[in-house]
């Protein structure tokens, strides 16, 4: 019985030490983040206008497949397959994404 009590005491001491070490490391990490936020450099390079246009074109190209370009309303699926039953999944648009046409 005395050996079991020593083992439990050792386990509790290890758990307490682990918890204290974790809290100290988390506090040190938070402190470093705060110091970096307050005293860090603010000169983040912004992308040039050309890079922004290229990114915007890429984003528009990605979202063009999801957008309702023709303005057709309704929640009907894009195609109807005679093999699909009424319980099949359907694509439903929750909102419209504006797409700029050139």
N, C-alpha and C positions, 0 to 999 in steps of 0.2 A: 504493500500500500504506500509506503514511503517513497518508493521509486516512481510510482505513478504521479504522486504529488509533485516531485521534482520535475518530471517531464511536463506536466501541465504548467508549472511555474515558468519553465524555460520557454514553452510555446507562447505564453502570455507576454513574457518579456520581449521575445522576437516580434510578436504582433505589434506591441507598443512602439518598439524601436522602428519598425517598418513604417508605421503610420506617421510618426514624428518626422522621419527622414522624407517621406513623400510630401508632407505638408511644407517642410522647409524648402524642398526643391521647387514645389509649385509656387511658393511665395517668392523665391529668388527669380523664377521665370517671369512672374507677373511684374516684379520690380524692374527687370531688364526691359520688358515691353514698355512699361511706363516711361523709363528713362529714354528709350529709343524714340518713343512718340513725342516726348516733350523737347528733347535736345537733338533729335535726328535731323538729317538734312531734308529740306523741303523742296529741293530742286529736282523734282521728278520730271524727266523729259517727256513732253507731250508729243504724240505722233504728229507728223506734218499733215498739212491739208491733203496732200496727195495720198498718204497712207490712210487717212480717215475715209477718203472717197473709195479707196480700194476695199477697205474693210466694210464700208456700207454696201458696196456692190456685192461683196461676198455674202453678207448677212441677208440682203434682199434675195440673192440667188438661192440661199438655203431655205428661206421662208416662203419663196414663191410657190413651192410645191404644196404648201399647207394652206395657202391663202385662197380665198374665193375670188379669183381674178375677174370673172365675168359678171359678178354681182348676182348670180343665181342664188335664190334662197332655198330653204328647206333642209331637212336632215336626211334626205334620201342617200343611200350609198351610191358610190360612183358607178357601180355596175351591178347588174342583177344576174346571179348564177342560179339556174334552175335546180342545181343539186343542193343548194343551201336551204336549210329549213328556217322556220320563223325564229328559232331559238339561237341562231348564229349571232356572232358579234357584228356590230356595225360601227362604222366610223362616224362620230358625231362631233361637229364643230361647236366648241363652247363659246367662241367669240371670233370676230373677224380681225384679220391682220392686214393693215393697209399696205398695199403694194404700189410703188410708183412705177408708172409706165413711161417709157421714153419714146 
